Amino acid sequence: MPNKYAIFSNSLKRTSDFSARWGGEEFVILLPNTPLTGAIEVAEQIRADIAGTVIPCACGSTIQMTISIGIHSLIPTKDCVLDKFIVNADRALYAAKQGGRNRVVPAPSMET
């Protein structure tokens, strides 16, 4: 079976990029010094790589995986609040899920 974590790490090109499990089926990817357009490119590559992954089952059938990705990007300041940043990223994730899944959705520009 393909390693789902390898798909993330193969898409991350810099040593400063970081991915980790955030919750049961949620992951976080941090891309320091990356503008929103760059984050969208990385997310789309991960989405395409996962959508192209087919897992064979013991019964002979296969499962095709998909991923919904929410993105929130900001240039941190001394007034940034981590909880607000996470809430905005989470809202973008749920917008991706509600929009039909297997898509990348950036959070609207919001105060963080």
N, CA, C and O atoms as a MOPAC input file, in Angstrom:
PM7 MOZYME 1SCF
protein

 N      0.85100 1    -1.18400 1     0.00000 1
 C      0.00000 1     0.00000 1     0.00000 1
 C      0.89100 1     1.24000 1     0.00000 1
 O      1.88800 1     1.27000 1     0.72200 1
 N      0.56300 1     2.25700 1    -0.78600 1
 C      1.36100 1     3.47600 1    -0.82100 1
 C      1.37500 1     4.16000 1     0.53900 1
 O      0.39800 1     4.10400 1     1.28500 1
 N      2.45900 1     4.78600 1     0.84200 1
 C      2.58800 1     5.52100 1     2.09500 1
 C      2.03200 1     6.92400 1     1.90400 1
 O      2.61400 1     7.73300 1     1.18100 1
 N      0.89100 1     7.21800 1     2.56000 1
 C      0.24900 1     8.52700 1     2.38800 1
 C      1.13800 1     9.66300 1     2.86600 1
 O      1.03100 1    10.78200 1     2.36600 1
 N      2.01400 1     9.39100 1     3.82600 1
 C      2.90500 1    10.44000 1     4.31100 1
 C      3.97100 1    10.76300 1     3.27300 1
 O      4.42400 1    11.90500 1     3.18900 1
 N      4.38000 1     9.76700 1     2.47600 1
 C      5.39500 1    10.00000 1     1.44500 1
 C      4.87100 1    10.95400 1     0.38600 1
 O      5.64600 1    11.73000 1    -0.17300 1
 N      3.58100 1    10.91900 1     0.09600 1
 C      3.01400 1    11.83700 1    -0.88900 1
 C      3.20800 1    13.27400 1    -0.42300 1
 O      3.56900 1    14.13500 1    -1.22400 1
 N      2.97500 1    13.54700 1     0.85200 1
 C      3.19500 1    14.89400 1     1.36500 1
 C      4.67100 1    15.26600 1     1.26400 1
 O      5.01400 1    16.30800 1     0.70600 1
 N      5.53400 1    14.42500 1     1.80000 1
 C      6.95800 1    14.77000 1     1.83800 1
 C      7.56100 1    14.86200 1     0.44300 1
 O      8.47900 1    15.65500 1     0.23300 1
 N      7.07900 1    14.07800 1    -0.51900 1
 C      7.58600 1    14.16300 1    -1.88500 1
 C      7.19000 1    15.47600 1    -2.54700 1
 O      7.87600 1    15.93000 1    -3.46200 1
 N      6.11300 1    16.08600 1    -2.11000 1
 C      5.64800 1    17.34900 1    -2.67900 1
 C      6.31900 1    18.55500 1    -2.02900 1
 O      6.26800 1    19.65800 1    -2.57400 1
 N      6.93300 1    18.36100 1    -0.89400 1
 C      7.60000 1    19.45000 1    -0.17800 1
 C      9.06600 1    19.47000 1    -0.59800 1
 O      9.77600 1    18.47700 1    -0.43300 1
 N      9.51300 1    20.58100 1    -1.13100 1
 C     10.83300 1    20.66100 1    -1.74200 1
 C     11.90900 1    21.27000 1    -0.85000 1
 O     13.09900 1    21.08100 1    -1.10400 1
 N     11.51100 1    21.99300 1     0.18700 1
 C     12.49400 1    22.68100 1     1.01900 1
 C     12.58400 1    22.02800 1     2.39400 1
 O     11.60400 1    21.46200 1     2.87900 1
 N     13.73700 1    22.10200 1     3.01300 1
 C     13.90500 1    21.51300 1     4.33300 1
 C     13.05900 1    22.23300 1     5.38200 1
 O     12.75200 1    21.66000 1     6.42800 1
 N     12.68300 1    23.47800 1     5.11200 1
 C     11.86600 1    24.23000 1     6.07000 1
 C     10.38300 1    23.85800 1     5.98800 1
 O      9.63000 1    24.15500 1     6.91500 1
 N      9.94500 1    23.20900 1     4.89100 1
 C      8.55100 1    22.78300 1     4.75300 1
 C      8.29500 1    21.61600 1     5.70000 1
 O      9.17300 1    20.78200 1     5.92300 1
 N      7.09500 1    21.56400 1     6.25200 1
 C      6.80600 1    20.59900 1     7.31600 1
 C      5.39000 1    20.06400 1     7.17500 1
 O      4.45900 1    20.82200 1     6.90600 1
 N      5.22800 1    18.75500 1     7.35700 1
 C      3.88700 1    18.16000 1     7.37000 1
 C      3.75200 1    17.24600 1     8.57200 1
 O      4.72100 1    16.61400 1     8.99400 1
 N      2.54300 1    17.17700 1     9.12400 1
 C      2.28600 1    16.32400 1    10.28500 1
 C      0.79000 1    16.05200 1    10.38700 1
 O     -0.03000 1    16.81600 1     9.87900 1
 N      0.45200 1    14.96100 1    11.04700 1
 C     -0.95400 1    14.66900 1    11.32600 1
 C     -1.45400 1    15.69600 1    12.34000 1
 O     -0.78200 1    15.98500 1    13.33000 1
 N     -2.62800 1    16.23700 1    12.08200 1
 C     -3.21700 1    17.24500 1    12.97500 1
 C     -4.34300 1    16.63800 1    13.78800 1
 O     -4.50900 1    16.97100 1    14.96200 1
 N     -5.10200 1    15.77200 1    13.19700 1
 C     -6.21800 1    15.11100 1    13.86600 1
 C     -6.42600 1    13.75500 1    13.22600 1
 O     -5.54300 1    13.25500 1    12.52900 1
 N     -7.57300 1    13.15900 1    13.45100 1
 C     -7.84300 1    11.83200 1    12.92300 1
 C     -7.55900 1    11.68400 1    11.44800 1
 O     -6.77400 1    10.82200 1    11.05300 1
 N     -8.18200 1    12.50900 1    10.62400 1
 C     -7.96800 1    12.45800 1     9.17500 1
 C     -7.46500 1    13.79300 1     8.65000 1
 O     -7.57100 1    14.06700 1     7.45500 1
 N     -6.93000 1    14.60900 1     9.51100 1
 C     -6.46800 1    15.93200 1     9.09700 1
 C     -4.96500 1    16.04300 1     9.28000 1
 O     -4.37700 1    15.47700 1    10.20200 1
 N     -4.37000 1    16.79300 1     8.36800 1
 C     -2.94200 1    17.02900 1     8.40200 1
 C     -2.70800 1    18.52600 1     8.29000 1
 O     -3.56200 1    19.27000 1     7.80900 1
 N     -1.54200 1    18.95100 1     8.73800 1
 C     -1.13800 1    20.34500 1     8.59400 1
 C      0.16500 1    20.35300 1     7.80400 1
 O      1.05000 1    19.52600 1     8.02200 1
 N      0.25900 1    21.29600 1     6.89300 1
 C      1.49700 1    21.49800 1     6.15000 1
 C      1.87200 1    22.95700 1     6.31000 1
 O      1.08200 1    23.84800 1     6.00000 1
 N      3.07600 1    23.19700 1     6.79500 1
 C      3.57000 1    24.56000 1     6.98900 1
 C      4.60600 1    24.84700 1     5.91600 1
 O      5.55400 1    24.08500 1     5.73100 1
 N      4.41400 1    25.95700 1     5.21200 1
 C      5.30600 1    26.37100 1     4.13100 1
 C      5.81600 1    27.77200 1     4.43100 1
 O      5.26300 1    28.75100 1     3.92900 1
 N      6.86900 1    27.88300 1     5.24600 1
 C      7.36100 1    29.21400 1     5.61200 1
 C      7.79700 1    30.01200 1     4.38200 1
 O      8.29300 1    29.45200 1     3.40500 1
 N      7.60200 1    31.32400 1     4.45300 1
 C      8.02600 1    32.23600 1     3.40000 1
 C      7.48400 1    31.83100 1     2.02500 1
 O      8.19400 1    31.89200 1     1.02100 1
 N      6.22500 1    31.42300 1     2.00100 1
 C      5.58400 1    31.01100 1     0.75300 1
 C      4.34200 1    31.86100 1     0.54700 1
 O      3.47100 1    31.90100 1     1.41600 1
 N      4.24600 1    32.54400 1    -0.59100 1
 C      3.03000 1    33.32300 1    -0.85900 1
 C      1.85400 1    32.37400 1    -1.12700 1
 O      2.04500 1    31.18400 1    -1.37800 1
 N      0.66400 1    32.91300 1    -1.06800 1
 C     -0.53600 1    32.10400 1    -1.28300 1
 C     -0.47300 1    31.34200 1    -2.60100 1
 O     -0.84700 1    30.17000 1    -2.64800 1
 N     -0.01000 1    31.98000 1    -3.66500 1
 C      0.04900 1    31.29000 1    -4.96300 1
 C      0.95400 1    30.06600 1    -4.90300 1
 O      0.64200 1    29.03700 1    -5.50200 1
 N      2.06500 1    30.16400 1    -4.19200 1
 C      2.96600 1    29.02000 1    -4.03500 1
 C      2.33500 1    27.91800 1    -3.21300 1
 O      2.50300 1    26.73700 1    -3.51800 1
 N      1.60200 1    28.29900 1    -2.16200 1
 C      0.91900 1    27.30400 1    -1.32700 1
 C     -0.15000 1    26.57400 1    -2.13000 1
 O     -0.33500 1    25.36700 1    -1.97100 1
 N     -0.85000 1    27.30200 1    -2.98800 1
 C     -1.86800 1    26.67300 1    -3.82800 1
 C     -1.21300 1    25.68400 1    -4.78800 1
 O     -1.74800 1    24.59700 1    -5.00800 1
 N     -0.06700 1    26.04100 1    -5.36100 1
 C      0.64000 1    25.12700 1    -6.26600 1
 C      1.02700 1    23.84000 1    -5.55400 1
 O      0.81700 1    22.74900 1    -6.08400 1
 N      1.58900 1    23.95900 1    -4.35600 1
 C      1.97700 1    22.77500 1    -3.58800 1
 C      0.74100 1    21.94200 1    -3.26100 1
 O      0.76300 1    20.72000 1    -3.40600 1
 N     -0.33200 1    22.59200 1    -2.82400 1
 C     -1.56200 1    21.87600 1    -2.47100 1
 C     -2.15100 1    21.15500 1    -3.68000 1
 O     -2.59700 1    20.01400 1    -3.56500 1
 N     -2.15400 1    21.80900 1    -4.82900 1
 C     -2.68200 1    21.17100 1    -6.04000 1
 C     -1.83700 1    19.96700 1    -6.44000 1
 O     -2.37100 1    18.96800 1    -6.92100 1
 N     -0.53100 1    20.05400 1    -6.24700 1
 C      0.33800 1    18.91100 1    -6.56300 1
 C      0.03300 1    17.74600 1    -5.62200 1
 O     -0.04100 1    16.59800 1    -6.06100 1
 N     -0.14100 1    18.03100 1    -4.34300 1
 C     -0.49300 1    16.98300 1    -3.37700 1
 C     -1.84500 1    16.38500 1    -3.73500 1
 O     -2.00900 1    15.16500 1    -3.71200 1
 N     -2.82500 1    17.24300 1    -4.06800 1
 C     -4.15500 1    16.74600 1    -4.43300 1
 C     -4.08300 1    15.83400 1    -5.65100 1
 O     -4.70400 1    14.77100 1    -5.66700 1
 N     -3.33900 1    16.23600 1    -6.65900 1
 C     -3.20900 1    15.42100 1    -7.86900 1
 C     -2.48800 1    14.10700 1    -7.57900 1
 O     -2.88000 1    13.05900 1    -8.09100 1
 N     -1.43400 1    14.15600 1    -6.75900 1
 C     -0.69400 1    12.93300 1    -6.41500 1
 C     -1.58200 1    11.94900 1    -5.66900 1
 O     -1.54300 1    10.74800 1    -5.93700 1
 N     -2.37500 1    12.44800 1    -4.74200 1
 C     -3.26200 1    11.57200 1    -3.97700 1
 C     -4.37600 1    11.03300 1    -4.87000 1
 O     -4.71200 1     9.85100 1    -4.78800 1
 N     -4.95100 1    11.87600 1    -5.71800 1
 C     -6.01200 1    11.42600 1    -6.61800 1
 C     -5.49500 1    10.36200 1    -7.58500 1
 O     -6.26400 1     9.52200 1    -8.05500 1
 N     -4.20000 1    10.39400 1    -7.88200 1
 C     -3.60200 1     9.40800 1    -8.77000 1
 C     -3.16800 1     8.13500 1    -8.07000 1
 O     -2.65000 1     7.21800 1    -8.70800 1
 N     -3.37400 1     8.07200 1    -6.77000 1
 C     -2.98800 1     6.89300 1    -5.99700 1
 C     -4.16100 1     5.92400 1    -5.91700 1
 O     -5.25200 1     6.28900 1    -5.47900 1
 N     -3.92700 1     4.69400 1    -6.34100 1
 C     -4.95500 1     3.66100 1    -6.29000 1
 C     -4.45200 1     2.56200 1    -5.34200 1
 O     -3.33200 1     2.06900 1    -5.47700 1
 N     -5.29500 1     2.19800 1    -4.40000 1
 C     -4.93200 1     1.19200 1    -3.40700 1
 C     -5.63900 1    -0.11500 1    -3.73800 1
 O     -6.86800 1    -0.15800 1    -3.78400 1
 N     -4.87300 1    -1.18700 1    -3.97000 1
 C     -5.50100 1    -2.47900 1    -4.23800 1
 C     -6.05400 1    -3.08400 1    -2.94400 1
 O     -5.42600 1    -2.98800 1    -1.88900 1
 N     -7.21200 1    -3.69700 1    -3.03000 1
 C     -7.83500 1    -4.36200 1    -1.88900 1
 C     -7.65900 1    -5.88300 1    -2.02900 1
 O     -7.45800 1    -6.39300 1    -3.13100 1
 N     -7.73600 1    -6.58000 1    -0.92800 1
 C     -7.57300 1    -8.03000 1    -0.92400 1
 C     -8.63100 1    -8.72700 1    -1.77900 1
 O     -8.37300 1    -9.80200 1    -2.32000 1
 N     -9.80700 1    -8.13300 1    -1.90500 1
 C    -10.90100 1    -8.74300 1    -2.66900 1
 C    -10.73300 1    -8.56100 1    -4.17500 1
 O    -11.54600 1    -9.06200 1    -4.95300 1
 N     -9.68800 1    -7.85100 1    -4.59200 1
 C     -9.45200 1    -7.64300 1    -6.00500 1
 C     -9.90900 1    -6.29000 1    -6.52200 1
 O     -9.54800 1    -5.90500 1    -7.63500 1
 N    -10.68800 1    -5.56600 1    -5.74600 1
 C    -11.10800 1    -4.23400 1    -6.17100 1
 C    -10.03400 1    -3.21800 1    -5.77500 1
 O     -9.03200 1    -3.56900 1    -5.15200 1
 N    -10.25500 1    -1.98600 1    -6.13800 1
 C     -9.32100 1    -0.92600 1    -5.78000 1
 C    -10.06000 1     0.24700 1    -5.16900 1
 O    -11.26900 1     0.39800 1    -5.34700 1
 N     -9.32900 1     1.06700 1    -4.45400 1
 C     -9.86000 1     2.29200 1    -3.85300 1
 C     -9.03000 1     3.44500 1    -4.38700 1
 O     -7.80000 1     3.40300 1    -4.34600 1
 N     -9.69100 1     4.46100 1    -4.88300 1
 C     -8.99600 1     5.66900 1    -5.30600 1
 C     -9.17100 1     6.71400 1    -4.21400 1
 O    -10.29200 1     6.98500 1    -3.78400 1
 N     -8.07900 1     7.29500 1    -3.77000 1
 C     -8.12700 1     8.28700 1    -2.70100 1
 C     -8.32400 1     9.68500 1    -3.27300 1
 O     -7.94400 1     9.96800 1    -4.40900 1
 N     -8.91900 1    10.54600 1    -2.47000 1
 C     -9.00700 1    11.96900 1    -2.77800 1
 C     -8.66800 1    12.73900 1    -1.50800 1
 O     -8.59000 1    12.17300 1    -0.41800 1
 N     -8.47100 1    14.02900 1    -1.67300 1
 C     -8.16100 1    14.87600 1    -0.52600 1
 C     -8.80400 1    16.24500 1    -0.73300 1
 O     -8.83600 1    16.76800 1    -1.84700 1
 N     -9.30300 1    16.80000 1     0.33000 1
 C     -9.79700 1    18.17400 1     0.34100 1
 C     -8.77700 1    19.00000 1     1.11700 1
 O     -8.34400 1    18.60600 1     2.20000 1
 N     -8.39800 1    20.14500 1     0.56000 1
 C     -7.34100 1    20.94600 1     1.17400 1
 C     -7.83200 1    22.37700 1     1.36800 1
 O     -8.30600 1    23.02000 1     0.43200 1
 N     -7.70900 1    22.85300 1     2.58600 1
 C     -7.97700 1    24.25400 1     2.89600 1
 C     -6.65500 1    24.95100 1     3.15300 1
 O     -5.76900 1    24.39900 1     3.80600 1
 N     -6.52500 1    26.16100 1     2.64200 1
 C     -5.26600 1    26.90200 1     2.77900 1
 C     -5.54100 1    28.23600 1     3.46000 1
 O     -6.50800 1    28.93200 1     3.14900 1
 N     -4.67100 1    28.56600 1     4.38500 1
 C     -4.68600 1    29.91500 1     4.94300 1
 C     -3.25400 1    30.40600 1     4.93200 1
 O     -2.34400 1    29.69900 1     5.36500 1
 N     -3.05600 1    31.61100 1     4.44000 1
 C     -1.71700 1    32.16600 1     4.29800 1
 C     -1.67800 1    33.55100 1     4.91800 1
 O     -2.62700 1    34.32600 1     4.80000 1
 N     -0.57200 1    33.85000 1     5.57900 1
 C     -0.41400 1    35.19200 1     6.12500 1
 C      1.03700 1    35.49800 1     6.37400 1
 O      1.87000 1    34.60100 1     6.50700 1
 N      1.32800 1    36.77900 1     6.43300 1
 C      2.63800 1    37.23900 1     6.87100 1
 C      2.46800 1    37.57400 1     8.34400 1
 O      1.74600 1    38.51000 1     8.68800 1
 N      3.12600 1    36.81900 1     9.21800 1
 C      2.90200 1    37.02500 1    10.65000 1
 C      3.38800 1    38.39100 1    11.13600 1
 O      4.38700 1    38.93400 1    10.66400 1
 N      2.64400 1    38.91100 1    12.09100 1
 C      3.01800 1    40.14300 1    12.78000 1
 C      2.93900 1    39.86300 1    14.28200 1
 O      2.52700 1    38.78100 1    14.70100 1
 N      3.32800 1    40.82600 1    15.06300 1
 C      3.27200 1    40.63000 1    16.51300 1
 C      1.83600 1    40.51100 1    17.01600 1
 O      1.60800 1    40.01900 1    18.12100 1
 N      0.85700 1    40.96100 1    16.20900 1
 C     -0.54800 1    40.91000 1    16.61300 1
 C     -1.26300 1    39.63900 1    16.16200 1
 O     -2.44100 1    39.45900 1    16.47200 1
 N     -0.57900 1    38.75800 1    15.44000 1
 C     -1.21500 1    37.52000 1    14.95200 1
 C     -1.59300 1    36.61800 1    16.12100 1
 O     -0.87600 1    36.52100 1    17.11700 1
 N     -2.73000 1    35.96600 1    15.97200 1
 C     -3.20400 1    35.03400 1    16.98700 1
 C     -3.29500 1    33.65400 1    16.35100 1
 O     -4.02000 1    33.46900 1    15.37300 1
 N     -2.56800 1    32.68700 1    16.89300 1
 C     -2.52000 1    31.34700 1    16.31100 1
 C     -3.90700 1    30.72800 1    16.21100 1
 O     -4.22900 1    30.11100 1    15.19600 1
 N     -4.73200 1    30.87800 1    17.23800 1
 C     -6.06700 1    30.27500 1    17.21100 1
 C     -6.89400 1    30.79300 1    16.02800 1
 O     -7.61000 1    30.02100 1    15.38900 1
 N     -6.80100 1    32.08400 1    15.73600 1
 C     -7.54100 1    32.64700 1    14.59800 1
 C     -7.01300 1    32.09700 1    13.28200 1
 O     -7.78300 1    31.83000 1    12.36000 1
 N     -5.70100 1    31.92900 1    13.19800 1
 C     -5.10600 1    31.37000 1    11.99400 1
 C     -5.63600 1    29.95200 1    11.75400 1
 O     -6.00100 1    29.60100 1    10.63200 1
 N     -5.67300 1    29.15900 1    12.79400 1
 C     -6.15200 1    27.77500 1    12.67700 1
 C     -7.63400 1    27.75000 1    12.31800 1
 O     -8.04800 1    26.94800 1    11.48000 1
 N     -8.42900 1    28.60200 1    12.92700 1
 C     -9.86200 1    28.66400 1    12.61100 1
 C    -10.06300 1    28.99800 1    11.13600 1
 O    -10.90900 1    28.39200 1    10.47700 1
 N     -9.30100 1    29.95100 1    10.61100 1
 C     -9.44100 1    30.32900 1     9.20200 1
 C     -9.02000 1    29.19100 1     8.27400 1
 O     -9.66600 1    28.95900 1     7.25300 1
 N     -7.94900 1    28.48300 1     8.61500 1
 C     -7.53100 1    27.33100 1     7.81900 1
 C     -8.59700 1    26.24500 1     7.86700 1
 O     -8.89000 1    25.61300 1     6.85200 1
 N     -9.17100 1    26.03000 1     9.03400 1
 C    -10.21600 1    25.01800 1     9.19200 1
 C    -11.45900 1    25.38100 1     8.38200 1
 O    -12.09100 1    24.50600 1     7.78900 1
 N    -11.81000 1    26.65700 1     8.35400 1
 C    -12.95900 1    27.10100 1     7.54400 1
 C    -12.71800 1    26.82100 1     6.06200 1
 O    -13.62900 1    26.40600 1     5.34600 1
 N    -11.48800 1    27.05000 1     5.60800 1
 C    -11.15800 1    26.77300 1     4.20600 1
 C    -11.25000 1    25.27800 1     3.92000 1
 O    -11.71300 1    24.87800 1     2.85200 1
 N    -10.81100 1    24.45200 1     4.86700 1
 C    -10.91400 1    22.99800 1     4.69500 1
 C    -12.37000 1    22.57200 1     4.56400 1
 O    -12.71000 1    21.79900 1     3.66900 1
 N    -13.21900 1    23.06300 1     5.43500 1
 C    -14.63000 1    22.67300 1     5.37200 1
 C    -15.31200 1    23.22600 1     4.12400 1
 O    -16.24400 1    22.61000 1     3.60800 1
 N    -14.86300 1    24.37500 1     3.63500 1
 C    -15.38800 1    24.89100 1     2.37300 1
 C    -14.99700 1    23.95900 1     1.22200 1
 O    -15.78800 1    23.74500 1     0.30400 1
 N    -13.78800 1    23.40900 1     1.26900 1
 C    -13.35700 1    22.44300 1     0.24300 1
 C    -14.20600 1    21.18400 1     0.30600 1
 O    -14.59900 1    20.64300 1    -0.72800 1
 N    -14.48600 1    20.72400 1     1.49900 1
 C    -15.31600 1    19.51600 1     1.65100 1
 C    -16.74400 1    19.78100 1     1.17500 1
 O    -17.32100 1    18.96400 1     0.45800 1
 N    -17.30600 1    20.90700 1     1.56900 1
 C    -18.68500 1    21.23500 1     1.19400 1
 C    -18.80800 1    21.56100 1    -0.28700 1
 O    -19.88800 1    21.43300 1    -0.86400 1
 N    -17.71200 1    21.98200 1    -0.90600 1
 C    -17.73700 1    22.34900 1    -2.31400 1
 C    -17.65400 1    21.15900 1    -3.25500 1
 O    -17.64700 1    21.33300 1    -4.47300 1
 N    -17.59100 1    19.96900 1    -2.71400 1
 C    -17.56600 1    18.78500 1    -3.55800 1
 C    -16.37500 1    17.87900 1    -3.32300 1
 O    -16.24100 1    16.85700 1    -3.99600 1
 N    -15.53400 1    18.21700 1    -2.41400 1
 C    -14.35400 1    17.43200 1    -2.06100 1
 C    -13.36100 1    17.35200 1    -3.21600 1
 O    -13.63800 1    17.81000 1    -4.32500 1
 N    -12.20500 1    16.76400 1    -2.93700 1
 C    -11.12600 1    16.61100 1    -3.91600 1
 C    -10.79900 1    17.95400 1    -4.57100 1
 O    -10.71200 1    18.05900 1    -5.79400 1
 N    -10.62000 1    18.97500 1    -3.73300 1
 C    -10.31300 1    20.30800 1    -4.23900 1
 C     -9.48000 1    21.08700 1    -3.23200 1
 O     -9.37900 1    20.72500 1    -2.06000 1
 N     -8.89500 1    22.15700 1    -3.72100 1
 C     -8.09700 1    23.06400 1    -2.90200 1
 C     -8.85900 1    24.37400 1    -2.79500 1
 O     -9.26600 1    24.94300 1    -3.80900 1
 N     -9.05600 1    24.86000 1    -1.56700 1
 C     -9.78800 1    26.10700 1    -1.34800 1
 C     -8.97900 1    26.99300 1    -0.40500 1
 O     -8.72900 1    26.61700 1     0.74000 1
 N     -8.56700 1    28.17500 1    -0.88400 1
 C     -7.90100 1    29.11500 1     0.01400 1
 C     -8.92000 1    29.84300 1     0.87200 1
 O    -10.03900 1    30.10500 1     0.43300 1
 N     -8.53200 1    30.16400 1     2.08300 1
 C     -9.40000 1    30.95900 1     2.95700 1
 C     -9.50100 1    32.36200 1     2.39000 1
 O     -8.53300 1    32.88200 1     1.83600 1
 N    -10.66900 1    32.97700 1     2.52400 1
 C    -10.76300 1    34.38700 1     2.11400 1
 C     -9.79000 1    35.21600 1     2.94600 1
 O     -9.44800 1    34.83600 1     4.06600 1
 N     -9.36100 1    36.30300 1     2.42200 1
 C     -8.46800 1    37.18900 1     3.16200 1
 C     -9.19000 1    37.65200 1     4.41700 1
 O    -10.23200 1    38.30200 1     4.33400 1
 N     -8.63800 1    37.32000 1     5.57700 1
 C     -9.27600 1    37.66000 1     6.85800 1
 C     -8.21600 1    38.16700 1     7.80900 1
 O     -7.02800 1    37.89000 1     7.64700 1
 N     -8.64900 1    38.89400 1     8.77700 1
 C     -7.74200 1    39.35100 1     9.83600 1
 C     -7.38500 1    38.13400 1    10.68300 1
 O     -8.24900 1    37.32800 1    11.02700 1
 N     -6.11300 1    38.01300 1    11.01000 1
 C     -5.65600 1    36.87100 1    11.81100 1
 C     -5.06300 1    37.31500 1    13.10900 1
 O     -4.62800 1    36.48300 1    13.90600 1

